[in-house]
Amino acid sequence: FELAMRLWLPIFLLRCAGQSCSFMGTPACGSSRPHSCSSTLRLASECPAESCVEERNCSLLDPQALVGSSSRFCVHGPTPGCTRYQEDTQGQRCQECAGNLVLESGTCMIVSAGYRGFATGVLYAVAVILSFALPYIVYRIACLPTACPSLLARGWLHRKRGKVHDYFCKSGKPFQLFSMWTNMHEKSIAGPGLCLYYNSLVFCGCMMLVAACVSLGTHIYRPLPDALAELNECAASAQEQVASVLTQLRQYQSARMWSLFLLWALFCVCGVLHGCFQRGWYAHLDSRTDSMSDLATRVVGFPRDAGEAEIEEFFNSIGAERVKHVSIAYDYLDDKERVEFLLSELVRAAEARRSQTAASTTIFAAFRDEMHQVTQRSTNSGNAFAVFNTEDMRIRWESDWRLSRPLFRGKHPIEIYDVASEPHVLVWSNFGVSTSARWVRGVREVAVACVCCLLLGLIVYAPTAQYVFQRTQVFAQVGADAVTRILGLLVSITNGVCYVIVDRCSQRVGFVIKGHKDIFNLVGCVVIVGVNTAYNLAITCSAVQAAARVPPGLQRLESTQVELDMMRVRETLGDSLWEVLVPSVLVVPYIVYVLLTYVLSWPTLLAYYVSIPLWPIYQTFDIRTKEDVSVKEAEAALEACPMQIEFDYASNVCVIATGFTILFVESPHMHKVFGVLVVWFVLTYWQQKYCHLRLAKLVDYSTPWLDECATYLWGIPVAMVAAASARWATLCYGLVWWCPAMAFAVSGVLYAVVLHSALRCVSIRDDRGCAPHDKVRRAMGYDWLNTNPIAVLKAHARDPQAPVVFYRRGKEFLQADWEGAHAQQGEEPADLERNETEMQDLLKSAF
């Protein structure tokens, strides 16, 4: 930032009242005293600052300078980038544009035939596609009936089943919703991780409120001097006032430096305390919540041929406590897709059995041999879970193991680990990936994500940045023409593609625990949003730099005037940042995101209504009119958008860091930005609460690791505050230019080290008891067997009438002993078909 400031030249408003000047700058000091000067641009030594310009240099004073006016002044013209006008009865018409512009229809355009041709091609392509696709889509919506209303009714019912409901409400009503006044900090609706997320929202909101109060107090105590703008133009004859204003500016900078240093210390301390509190709160929630993870221990080190019976016998021989059962994590990575298919068929068979149809028998007969083959190819991955009837039994068994540390088969050492994740959120297929292979995969996927995003950046970001920077340099303003809008749309699409790339890479790393995959996505999202934000801010800075350029031949002023003008540049940048941040960056994107993702649920709308008949390139039909749609397709297409707090965490960090960019420049809007952030977090809290309780698909967040990663990332805005404080110290005391960068690095490292040391002192486990296994099984609907894919297939391969049903979110009612089954039945299919018909009639009437 300092380097950019050093490269910017001061802003000078030049004028001339001399008889010998060809053209004159507009007077601003109220004086017209004649002054003789040469034909080149020069600044007088006393106020008013009088200058002479050549005719060709009027546009250098201002990109909108009007040359050729009968008044002989360089005044603003109506056409940006024009250097020569002709006056006639219709006003001023542009006759000549700047060197890198071309005159077309009275408008100065950037020489960008390639960009304009590309943008025009994109517009034509989109227009052709929409001209064909829109009538086709409207026709299918308005004229074609619903092909399979009964199957779609099951899809809508599955969508409803997947959302958040209070299945154990005393009213006993199906699909009973939680109250909007539910305490999201205490009630473990989607696991303790969701409670920690709402704690994090409150923490960020409180920190922004403190920052707003401190910034407002500093603004009232030491405001930015009002005389700065005037002295920037008439400094030569006001030496005493200059000294006074410089004193006020030093006081303003000093106040900013110390207030930001106070905020930095406060943010550091509160961030560390918040991290420790979150760990303790997780332990508190763990003690109050019954979970399957409290009843199991992960044991690692078994040979690949170790069977279930042998391992269970080994566990029972360690101490007095006996295990309830053993759940082996098998290595079936090569058969992953086939296992998923077989499990889907088993779930379909369970639904058929529940409806008392003969389809269940047919399904078992068709796939029983394949189940045998898949289970025989699956070997022990070396991991197994010892499951106990109570948490106390698990604790005593672990104590007995630590005392004896027996070897399996007398030669294989084993290790035990705490289990923090629930069994249904484990990625069982990745247990076959070793730790070393997982690290290799992680490095490879990070490299792949970086290369793919870099290539996309070179293809989209680089030409877009070149065009936009060239435009802002010419017109000295942040604006948008048709080309910029098209390129901006491509940048937005590129950001979405980058998110998909990061998510796909996270799936290929081989994470066993969902929390680790969420952390990968969180960090990747922060990087992508950070790059995009830096790009937007660079455009703003480019426009300010263009407005601050000085024409050739201008003599430099004394150092005091240059310093004042430099600060005026930063103040202008602060105003521009305020206009860019509110509402374009801090408000609009997140309103649109929530509206499209949760409220409108655009993936569902596209799958339900939109057909894309681009044969042979691409072809898809909406499931509403598709005659051969299956139950599986209908349920998958109509599922609600899942909870994704990993991206919400990233939004919180990026919004704060983006708002903190205004800390580096003189701006009267600093406290306003903090106020906007306070309002943003308040609205986000209630908006997220509504989406999670009413609109989103339930996803379990059973570990604290995602919140811990977000707490570490809090160090980014903390380091920005430290860098801003060092920036003001550099201006006050003349420190070297790299002090802000050093402060950023030192603050980030210091915060991470202190936070890591503090978190190690707080345990996340609370062993104060959990309900017995069978009671937890009835309450949750899952255990360590019906969530283990190979264990379920083995059970059905042995006995087609096995009662075990693979657990899936939205299919809990298939578990025979689940206590909430009565509340997940909902409407009858006939009622849902009637609702489907009513919705279709309403849609037809709209057309």
N, C-alpha and C positions, 0 to 999 in steps of 0.2 A: 504494500500500500504506500509506504514511504517512497519507494522507488518510482511508483507511478506519479506521486505528487511532485517529485523532483523533475520529472519529465514534462509536466504541464507548465505552460507559460501563463503569466498573469493575465487577468481580464482588464483591458483598458478601453474606456469609451473616449474616442478621439473626435475632436472637432477643430475647425479652422475658420477664422473670420478675416483672413488676409485677402488683399486685392490680387495678389499674384498667384493664388491657388487656382488650379483648374477646377477641382471639386472640393467640397468641404464636408467635414463630419458634422453631425447634428449638434448644436450647442446644448449643453446640459447644466452649466454653472450660471446661466443667466447673464452672460457677458458677451458682447459683440465687439470688443476692442480690437482694432485691426492689428495684424501681426504679419510681418514680412517673412516669408520662408521659401525654401527651395521647392522644387517640384517633387522631391522624394519625401516620404513619410517621416516626420520628425515631431518630437514632443518638446514643447517650450519648458523653460526652467522654472516658471512661476505660474500660479493659478490666475486665470483659468488655463487649463492644459489645452493648448491650441496646436493643431497639427494640420499639415497640408498633405494631401494625397494626390497621386496621379489618378487619372480617370480609371485606369485598369485596376487600381488598388482599392476602390470602394468596396468591391465584393470581398476583399480580404479583411476589411473591418467587420463585416457582417455578411454571412452567406445570403441574406435577403436584402442587401443594399441596393437601392434604386439609383442607377447611373443614368444621366441624361435628363434629370429633372430641371425644369426652367428655374427653380429656386437655387440651383447650384449647390445643393446640399446632398450628402450621402444619407439618404433616408431609407426606411424599410420599404421594400417593394412587395407586390402581391405574389410573386413567383419565386419560390425557394430555388437557390442556385443560379439565378439569372444575374448577369453582369452588365447588361446593356438593355435599356428600355427605349421605346419610342412612344411619345405622347401623341394621341390623336383624340378625336371626338369620343371614342369608346373608352378612353382611359389609357393606362400604360400597358403596352404590349411588349412582351419579351422579344428581343432581337438577337441576343447572344447569351450563351450559357458558359459556365466555367469550363476549364479545359477538359475535365474527365466526364462531362455531361454532353448530351445531345439534345437539340431543340426539336420537339415533336408536338405539333398542334398547340403551340404556345406554352408548353410545359417542359421543364428541364428534366430529362430522364438519365439515369445511370446507363453507361454503355455496358449492357449486360444481355446481349442477344441470346447467349446460352441459357442464362437464368430465366429470361422471359419466355424463351421457347419451351423450356422444360415446364415452367408453371402453366403455360398455355396448353401444353400437351396433357398435363395432369387434369386440368379443368375440362378439356374436351373428353378425355377418357371417362372421368367421373360423370360428366353430363350424358354421354352415350349409355353408360351402364345404368344410370338412374332412369333415363328416359325409357329404357326397356324393363328394368327390374321393378320400378315403382308401380306402374300399371298392372304388372303381373302379380305383384304381392297384394295390391288392393283387390284385384279380381279374386284371388284365392281366399282372402279374408272375407269379402262381402258376399261372394256367390257360392263358394264350395262349403258343404256342410261338414260337421265334425265326423271323421270316419269311424273312430272307435271311442265313443264316449265313455264306455265302461273302463277301458284301459287307462284313458286319461284321468278318469275319476280316481283310479288307484294311484296314479302319479301325483295328483293334487293332495290326496290323503297322505302319501308318503312325505310330501313336502311339509305338510302340517305336523306330522309325527317327528320330523327331524328338528323342529324348532324347540325353543325353551318352554317347558310347561312344568307346572307344579303338580306332579303326579300323586303326591301324598297329601294334597289339600283335604281338609276334613269335609268339604262339600261333596266330594266324590264325583264331581262333574268331569266329563271328558275334556281334555285339552284345557285345563284350568290354567290361566295365565298368572304370572307373578304380578304383584302390584308395582306400579311405577315408583312407589315409595320404598321398595325393597332395599334393605341395606346391602349394597354391593360390596362393602368392605368386610362384612361378616358372613354373609350367605354364600356358601360355596356352590354356585349354580353351574359353573363350567370348570370347576377345580380351583384350588387356591391361587393359581396363576392369574386368574381373572380378577380376583380380589386385590392382588398386588398391583395390577394395572390401574385400577381405580384409585388406589393409594398414590400411585405415581402421578396421576392427573391432578390430584389435590396438591401434591407437593410442588409440581411445576407451576400451578396456578398461584400458590402462596409465594413462591420465589419471585414470580413476575409482579405480584402485588407489592412486595417489599422493594423490588427494583423500581417500580413506578413511583413509590413514595420517596425513595432516595433521590431519584432523578428529578422529580418535581420540586423537592426541597432545594436541590442544587440549582435548578433553573430559577427559582424565586430568589435565592440568596445571591447567586452570581449569574445574572442573565447575559446573553450575548450582547455586546455593546451595540446600541442602535445607530451610532454615528459611523459605523464601519462603512456603509454603502456610500455616504457622502464623502468621507475622507478618501475613499478609494479613487475619487475623481479629482479632488481639489486639495491633495496633500501638500503641494509645493508651497502654499502660502499659509499653512496652518501647522507649523512645527510644534507649537505648544499643545495644540489639540491632538496632534499625532502622538506625542509623548503620553498624553493622558489616556488616549484610547489604547495605546500599547500596554500601558499599566493595567487597564481594565481587562484587556485580552489575556495578559499573563495571569491575572487573578482568576479569570474564567477557566483557563487551561489548568491552573493549579487545583481549582475546585473540582473540575472533572476528573483529574488524576486521582485525587484522594477519595472522591466518592466512588469511583470505579474500583479502586484498591479495596475499599471497605466492602463493596459488593462481592469482589473476588474472594476475599477471606470468608465472607458469610456464605457464599455459594459453596466453597470448598468444605467448610465445616458441616453445613447442612446436608450436602451431598453424601458425605461419609456417614453422618448420623442416620440419614434416610436409608442408606444401604443396610446398615446394621438393624434399623427398625424393621425393614422389610423381611430380613431373615428371621428375626424374632417373631414377626407377625405370621410368617409362614409356619413356624413351629407351633404357634398358637392355634392356627387353623387346622394343622395336622392333628393336634390333640382333640379337637372338637369334631373332626370329620372321620367317618369310617371309610376305609379304603382298602383295596386288595394289596396295595404296595406295603402296607404295614404288616401284612401277614406272610410276606415272602422274603427270602434271601437269595441273591444271585450267587451261584457257585461256578467258578471258572477253572478249567484245567483237566477236564475229562478227555479220554481218548475217543476217537471217532466211532469206535465200535461199542461203546458203553450203552447198555440198554436201560430202559426205565426201571425194571425190577431190580437190577443190580445196583443202580444208583440209589434207589429208595432203601434197599437193605443197608447200603453203606451209610446213609444219613441216619438211619435208626440205630446204628451201632456206635455213633459218636457219643451220645449222652442218654439221659433218662427220657428225654422228650422224643416223641415219635411224630414224624411228618404226616400230614393229612394226605398229600399226594405230591408227585414230582411232575414238573412241566419242563420237558427238554426242548431247547431251542435248536431246531434242525437246520442243516445246510441244504437248502433247496433252491438256491439262486438260479440255477439253470432251468428249473421247472416253474419259475415264479408265475409266468402268465398262465400256464395250464392249471396251477393250483388255484389261482384266482377264479378261473372259469369253473372249476369243480366246486369251489365253495359257493359261488353264485347259484349253481344248479342245486346244491344241497339246501340253500335258503329257499329257493323256489319250490323244492319238494316239501319242505316244512310248511310253507304256506298252502300248498295243495293238500297236504295231510290235514291241516287245520280246517280247510273247507270241505274235507271228507270227499275228495275226488280221487280217481284212480291214477292221476298223473304222477303221484309220488312214487308208486311202485315202478312205473315205467322209467322214471328218472334214475332210480337206484339200479335197476337192471342194466340200463344203458352204460353207466359209468363205473360200475363196481370193479370191473377188471382194471380199468385205468387207475382207479384209486389204489389198488394193490401195487401196480407198477410204480406209481409216483412215490408212495410211502417206502417202498423197498429201495428206491434210489436215494432217498433222503437219509443222510447220516448225521450223527451227533456233531454239532458245531463246536463242542467243548464247553458249552454253557448249559446250565440247568437251574431251575428255580425250585428251591425247597419251600413248600407251602405248608403252613401250620394252622392249627385250628384257632389259636388266639395269639395276640401279639406278645403276651408274657412268655408263652412257650417258645416263640422265635428268639426272644432275648436270651432265655436260659440256654437254648441250643447253641447260639452263637458264642456264649461264654464257655460252654463245654468244649466247643471246637477250638477256641483260642488257647485253652489249657492243654489239649492233647495234640492238636494239629496232625491228624492221621494222614497217611498216604493212601490214595485210592489204588487198590490192587497191590499195595505195599511198595509202589514205586512212582506213582504219579502225584506230585504235590498239587494241592488245590488252594484257591484263595476265595474268600467270600467278600461280597460288596453289598452295601445298602441299596435298596430299591426305592427310587423316588417316583418312578413313572408307573401309571396304571397299565395293566396288561393290554388293553385294547388300543392304546396309542403307541405301542412298540411296533417297530418295523421288523417283524419276525424273519423276513426273507434275508435281511442283512446281517444276521448273526454269523453267517458263514464267511463274512469278510473279516480278515484278521486286522489287528490294530495297525500293523505296518502297511498293509495294503490299503487301509482306509486313509492313512496319511498320504500315501502316494496318490490315491484317487483325489484327495482333497486338493493337493498341490496342482494336479493336472486339471481339475475342474475350475479352480481359480484362474489358472492360466488360460483355459479355454474361454471362460467368461470375459476375462480382460481383453483377449484378442478379438472376440466377437464384438464386444462393445466398442473397442477401438476401431475396428473396421467399419462398423455402423457410424461411428463418430466421423471418420474420414469421409464416408460417403454422404452423410447428411449434415452433421454439425459443421464440418469444415467449410463447405461451400456456403452454407447458410450464414455462418459467422463472417465469412469474407464479404458477402453481399451486404449484410446488415451493418457491419462496421464501415464499409465504404459509404453506405447511405448516411449513416449518422455523422461521419466525418464531413460529408458534403453539406448536408442540411442542418447540422448542429442541433438535432432534436431526435427524440425517440418517437418514431411514427411507424405506420404500417401502410404499405401499398399492397397491391394484389399479389406481387411476387413474395413479399415478406409474409403475408398471411398463408400462402401455400406452403412456403418453406417452414413456417412455424407449425403448421399442421403436421408436416412430415417429422419435425422434431418431436412433437407429442407422441406420434405413433412410434417413433424410434425409442422413446422412453419406455413405452409399454412393451415393446419387443425386448428391451434390455431386462425389464422385470421378469418376463417369461424365461429368458435365457438363464438368469440367476436362479430362478425356481427350478428349472430343469437340471441345472448343474447340481443344486443341492440334493436332488433326488438320486443322482448318480454317484455321489460321494460314498454312500453306504452307511449313513447314520442309522443307528439302532434306535435312538430315542428321538421322538418328535421335537423335543426342546432344542436339540442341537441343530436340527434342520431349520427351525424357526430363527435361531441366532444367525445362521448363514444368510437367510433371507433379510434379516434385520440389517446386518452390516452392509450387504449388497445394496439394499434400498437406500440407506443413508449415503453411500458413495454416489449412486446415480442421481439422487435428488440434489446432493451437494454440487455435483458437476453442472447440473442444469441450472441451479441457482447462481453459481459463479458465472455461467454464460449470460444469464439475464442481467446480472449486475455489471458485467463487463460492457455490455451494450450501453447501459446507462452512463457508465464512466466515460465511454467513448464519445457520447454526445456532449457531455460536459467538457471534455478535453477539446473537442472541435470548437465549442463556443468560446473557449479560453485561449485560442491561438492568437498570436501577435503577428501583424503584417511585417514583411521584410523592411528593413531600414529603421525600425523603431529603436530609439535609444533607451537603454535600461535606466530606471529610476534608482534613487538611493535605496539602500537595503531595507529601510523601514517601510517605504512604500511597497516594495516587492513583497515583503512579508504580509502586509495588509491585503494585498491583492491575492496572494496565495490562500489566505484564509477565506477570502471571498469566494474563491474557487471551491473550497471545501464546503462552504455554506450552500453554494449552488448545488453541489453534489448531494448534500443532505436533503435539500428540498426535492431533488429528483428522486432520491431513494425513497422518501416518504410517499411520493406519488406512485412509485412502482410497487412498494410493499403493500400499500393499502389502496384498493382492495385486491390488486392483481395477483400478488404472491401469497399473502397471508390469509386471504378470505376466500376468493372465488374458487381456486382449485379444490379445496376441501368440501365446499358446499356441493360442487358438481360431482365429486367422488361419492359422497354419501347418497346423493340423489340418484345417480345412475346405478350404483352397486347394490344398495340396500332397499331404497324406496321403490325404484322402478325395476330393479333386478334385471338389468338389460340382457344378461346371458339367457335367462328364461324367456324373456320376450322374443329374442331372436330365434331361439329354438322352437318356440311355440307358433310364431306367426310368419317368420321370414323364410322364403325359399330363394335359393340362388341357383338358377338354371344356366350356368355358364359351361355347358357341355361343349367340348370334351375336356376343358381346362379344369373346371371345378363344378360340382353339382351337389346340391343338398336340398331337401324338402322339409317343410315344417311338419312337426309331428302331429299337428291338429288334423291335417287332411291326409296324412300318410296312412294308407290302408293296411300295410303289413307291419305297423309299429308293434313292438313287443313291450311287455310290462317293464322289463329292465331298461329299455330305451326311454320309456315315458318317465320312469322314476328318476333316471339320471338327468334327463333334460329339465325336469321341473323342480329339482332340488333348489332350496334357497341358497343364497350366497353364504358361505361359512364365515364364522368369526375369524378374523385375521388380525389379531392384536399385535403381531410382529410388525406389520406395516403401520399400524397406528402408533406404536412406539417410535418407529422411524419418523413419522410425521411430527410427533412432538419434538424430537431432537432437532429436526431440520427447520421447523417453524421458528424455534427459539434462536438457533444459530443464524438464520436469515435475518430475523429482526435485529440481532445484535450487530449487524454490519453498520448500522447508523451510529454506533458508538465511536467510530473512528473519525467522524467529521463534525464540524461545527453545525449544529442544527437545533432550532427551537422545538423540533418535533420529537425529541428523544423520549420524553416522558409519555408522549402520546402513543408511541410505538409500544411501550411497556403496557399502557392501558389497553391497547388493542389486544395484546397477548393475554392479559387477564380475562377480558371478555371472551377471547377465543377459547381459552381452557374451560371457562364456565359453560359456554355453549357446547363445546365438545363433550364435556362430561355428560350432559343430559341427552345430547344427540346419540352418543354411543350407548347410553343406557337404554334409550328407546329402541335402537337398532338391535341390541343384544337380547332384549326381553321380548321383542315383538316380531322382528323381521329376519334375523340371521339364523343360520343352521348352527346347532349346538356343536361346539368343538371343545374338547377337554384340554385344559392347560394345568397339568398336575405338578409341574416342577417350577422352582424359583429361578431357574437359570436365565430365562429370557429377561426377567426383570433385572437380574444382576448385570446382564450385558447392557441393558438400557441405562443402568446406573453408572457403569463405566463410560458409556457414550455421553453422559451428562458432562463429562470432562471436556468435551469439545466447546460448548458455549462458555464453560468456566474459563477455559484457556483463552477464548476470544475476549472475555472481560479483562483478563490479565494483559493481553496484547494491547487492548485499547488503553488501559491505564499506562502502560509503557509508552504508547504512542504520545499521549499528552505529556508525559515526563520528558520525552525527546524534544517536544516543541518548547517546553518550559526551560529546560536546562541544557539544550544543545547536545544531547547524547547522540551516539552514533546511530545511523539509520536502521541497522539491523536489530536494535534492542527489542522492538515489538515481536519480531519473529523468535528471538531467543526467549522472551517472556512466554510466548505461546507454547514452545517446546518444553520449557522447564515446568510450567504450570501443569501441562498434560501429564508429564512423567511423575511429578510430585503427587498429583491427585490420584493417579492409578496406583502408585506404591502405597500411599496411606490407606486408600480404600481396600486394597487387597489385604493389607496387614490387619485392618479392622474386621473385615468379614471373616477372617480365619478364626477370630475369637468368638464368633456367634454360631451356634449349632442350628441346623435347620430341622433336626429330628426331635420329636417329643414322644417319648415312649410311655405316656401316661395311660395307655390302654386303648383298645379298639374292640368293637363288638366281635363276637365269634364269627367264624368263616361263613357258616350257613346263613346267618342273619345278614351279613354284608352281601352275600350272593343274592339273596332275595330282594334286597333293597336296590342293588346296582344292576342286576340282570346279567352280570358277567363274572367270570372267575379266571383262573390261570389255565383252564382247560378249554373252555368254549371260545377263547380268543386266540388260541394256538392253532394255526392252520393245519399243520401236519398231525397234531394230536386229534383234531376233529376228523380228518380223513382216515386216520388209523382206526378210530372208533367205528366209523361207518363201514370201513372195509371189513372189519371183524363181524359186525352185526348191523344189517340194514335197518333194523328197528331201534337202533341206539337212540336214547332220548336226547343226547347232546345236539344242540343246534348252534351253528356258528353265530357269534354275536356281531351284529351290525347296527350302527346308529340309525334309528327310525324303525328297526325291526325288533325292538326289545320285547314286544308283545308275544313273539314266538317262543320266548323262554317260559317254560311251563310254570316255574315257581316265582316269576317276577311279580312283586307286590303291586307294581303300577300298571299291570296289564289292562285292568278294567278301565283305566283313564286314557288309554291310547287307542281305543277302538274307534271312537268318533262317530261320524255320520255313516249311515248305511250307503252302499254304493248307489242305490236308486236316488237318494237325496243328492249325492254328488253329481250324478248325471243330470238331474234337474237343474242344479246350479250351473253346470257347464252349458246347458242349453240356454238358460236365461242370460248368461254372460255373452254367448254368441249372438243372440237376438239384439242385445244392447249394442254390440259392436257393429252389427249390420245397420242399425238405425243411425249410427253416427256417419255412415257413408251415404 
